[in-house]
Amino acid sequence: MNQFTPLNFINIKKTKVFVSFLLCIPFASLSQTQETQASVIKNCHYLQIVEGASGYGKNMNWQSLAKYSALTKADKLGASHLVWERFDPVGAFNGIAVAKAYNCDS
């Protein structure tokens, strides 16, 4: 007779992906760049447009992955603020986040 165990209901492949995604969340919170609205930007130096891609695969929440990618690029530029311009889907599960990067610290 088969005994009930919690492991009978866990899909190992999905669990690995979920845990991998959770491990990335703390790094996103280390970002120096703040997300803001265009109306808040005053006396700031415009740096450039940054784009972040979600990557390939069936990403149900591709916007978060694309935003993280763009925030990482903005951090490398030394941006203090980021204003989202648009989110462009590429198919059903992937896409690109586009934003303007500003430095308001100087």
C-alpha positions in Angstrom: 0.0 0.0 0.0 1.3 3.5 -0.9 1.7 5.8 2.1 0.9 9.5 1.8 4.0 11.7 2.0 4.2 15.5 1.3 6.9 14.7 -1.3 4.3 12.9 -3.5 2.8 16.4 -4.3 6.0 18.3 -4.9 7.1 18.8 -8.5 10.9 18.9 -8.1 11.6 20.8 -11.4 9.1 23.6 -10.5 10.4 23.7 -7.0 14.0 24.2 -8.2 12.9 27.1 -10.4 10.9 28.7 -7.7 13.7 28.5 -5.1 16.2 29.9 -7.7 13.9 32.8 -8.3 13.5 33.5 -4.5 17.3 33.5 -4.1 17.4 36.5 -6.6 14.9 38.6 -4.7 17.3 39.9 -1.9 19.8 41.1 -4.6 17.1 43.2 -6.2 16.5 45.0 -2.9 20.2 46.0 -2.8 19.7 48.2 -5.8 20.7 51.9 -5.3 18.4 53.1 -8.1 15.0 54.2 -7.1 11.9 53.8 -9.3 10.0 57.0 -9.6 7.6 59.0 -11.8 8.7 61.6 -14.4 7.0 64.4 -12.4 9.3 63.8 -9.5 12.5 64.2 -11.6 13.8 67.8 -10.9 17.4 69.1 -11.1 18.6 65.7 -12.3 21.1 64.8 -14.9 19.7 62.5 -17.7 22.0 59.6 -18.3 20.5 57.4 -21.0 17.8 54.9 -21.9 18.2 51.5 -20.3 16.6 48.3 -21.5 16.3 45.1 -19.6 15.2 41.7 -21.1 13.5 38.9 -19.3 15.5 36.3 -21.1 14.0 33.3 -22.9 11.8 30.6 -21.5 8.2 30.4 -20.2 8.4 33.2 -17.6 4.9 34.0 -16.3 6.2 37.1 -14.6 8.5 38.3 -17.3 8.0 42.0 -16.3 9.8 41.5 -12.9 12.8 39.8 -14.6 13.0 42.5 -17.2 12.8 45.3 -14.6 15.5 43.6 -12.5 17.7 43.5 -15.6 17.1 47.2 -16.4 17.7 48.2 -12.7 21.0 46.3 -12.8 22.1 48.2 -15.9 21.0 51.5 -14.3 23.1 50.8 -11.2 26.1 50.2 -13.3 25.6 53.6 -14.9 25.5 55.2 -11.5 21.8 56.2 -11.8 19.9 57.3 -8.7 16.5 57.3 -10.3 14.7 55.3 -13.0 11.5 56.3 -14.8 9.8 53.4 -16.6 8.8 54.2 -20.2 7.2 51.0 -21.4 7.1 47.2 -21.2 7.2 45.5 -24.5 6.1 41.8 -24.6 8.0 39.5 -26.9 5.6 36.6 -27.4 3.4 35.4 -24.5 6.1 34.8 -21.8 9.0 37.2 -22.4 9.6 40.9 -22.9 11.7 44.0 -22.5 11.5 46.8 -20.0 12.5 50.3 -21.2 13.3 53.2 -18.8 15.1 56.5 -18.6 18.0 56.6 -16.1 18.8 59.8 -14.2 21.4 60.9 -11.6 19.8 63.2 -9.0 22.6 63.1 -6.5 24.7 65.9 -7.8 
